[in-house]
Amino acid sequence: MYFSKLFLTATVVLLSSSYASTTLVYCPEANPEGFTPMLYSTGTTFDASAGPIFNRLVQFERGTAQLVPALADSWELSEDSLVHTLHLRKDVEFHSNKFFTPTRKMNADDAIFTFERMFDEKHPWHKVSGGNYLFYHSQGIPQNVASITKRDDHTLIFTLKSPDVTFLVNLAHPVGSILSAEYADKMMRAGTPEILDRNPIGTGPFEFVAFKPDAMVRYKAFKNYFRGKVPLDTLIFAITIDPSVRVAKLEKGECDVIPYPNMADIERLSKLPNVSIQKAEAMNIGYIAFNTKKPPFDNIKVRQALSLAVNKQSIIDNLYKGFGFVEKNPFPATIWGYNNEITPYPYDPEQAKKLLSEAGIKDLTVQLWAMPVSRPYNPDAKKMAEMIQADLAKVGVKAQIANYEWAEYIQRTRNGEHEMMMFGWTTANGDPDNFLFPLLSCDAATTGRNLAFWCDDTFNNLIISARKISDREKRTELYKQAQVIFHNQAPWIPMARSYNISGVRKRVIDYKDSPFSFHDFEGVSISTQEDIR
């Protein structure tokens, strides 16, 4: 949907000093990739789509990792742990737009359409808009679903081939956002299926109004929202890529909430009378992945050598300003199942040189890809790349830093074009499986989510076994064994975990940072007291 002159004019007014009392402006760091969550994988896109526009069958309570009812108000699991039965609400309405007005409320057909579009490669909608459903496929979920059926319009049944204790929490992931089957049918009959993904219709607290790349996304409150109309009338995502500009806009009152402020600005911002800093320990990990399909990174000694060559503590001290912690494992110490007995790779340039020599490596030149966006787990990728470049030079390795626009960066890394690259992950459910399977499993190595393209059969069997048992102590033991294999094989350099940090104007009421690094505005309101701004 393109911006009209009227919309642009209205937006300029809203971003001026005279704000409407029920308008909130959030300033994200990048464009959303699109608005159908199942097609994408970044938090930026989920913030702009899954949060305001859609609901899942089950969700996490805002600001917590507690699973709560959403479009399904109750559920049960069969004794053999294979059949998940979910009972859907009967009072949920869909949005409407110029292309479509719903004639019924949400029911099981909508959920079946949503999941079959992702899971069934022969489904007529599977390849629409590219048909790339990374999350569930990297989790191996479609392969384990035997059937999706309904007992009646409001009883949905998932039957699995083998037990999976992570199945229900994975339904809460943003990619499980429920689409309208009726809208899809109409667009397919009209020969314009792509409209469904470009002009989204969901059941969420806000309706999509318009999107202008590199400028903003606009939403309006959905008056018929099943939980009741939200306090905000208008929500605007004012896209602001530069973190320094985001901070300046927050100070001026042009942004109400900003993510990922520069670490160096946090202390100053915290002293401003009209700004508060929200800090929550995040369930995230930042890492450097080696493309193990490309020589010399297929050589374990090279990967271990470069792991020894990077001075992680110096990087964390310089870039995270007290808001980050050095990591050694493929998921953070804030997640259960963490193996704290593993000894991290020390900073040891001499041992790194020795391993490179043993591997027969001389005069090595590598490409190091730096993320173009800031994230809590990597607040300044450019500076991090420069520090790593200097560290590698000390062991005789020349690193050439490469950078691409965010969407291109994601696509190229999934295609395996990189040698070394920076990335990170924030869990969507608080389970170790949500790190190990999508990021390091053999399944994920074929779908492009495992950016090291590393596949170890023993590691893979351990994490598959762990998702089939409900006993947490037994799962923990399996995950600890898997972490030892990861450490020895070194497909990544785990760098850091961090806090989630947001800058928030004090006129904003009841905004809560998510442990999953999502930014959710349902339930948020604005004070009408002008002096608070």
PyMOL commands that set and color helices and strands:
alter all, ss='L'
color gray80, all
select helices_A, chain A and resi 5-14+37-39+43-48+50-53+108-119+128-130+134-138+141-144+167-171+174-176+181-189+194-198+243-252+263-270+300-309+312-319+349-358+381-393+406-414+433-440+442-447+457-466+472-489+530-532
alter helices_A, ss='H'
color red, helices_A
select strands_A, chain A and resi 23-26+58-60+67-69+72-77+83-88+145-152+155-160+206-212+216-221+234-238+257-259+275-281+284-290+324-326+365-369+398-402+420-426+492-505+508-509+525-526
alter strands_A, ss='S'
color yellow, strands_A
deselect
rebuild
show_as cartoon
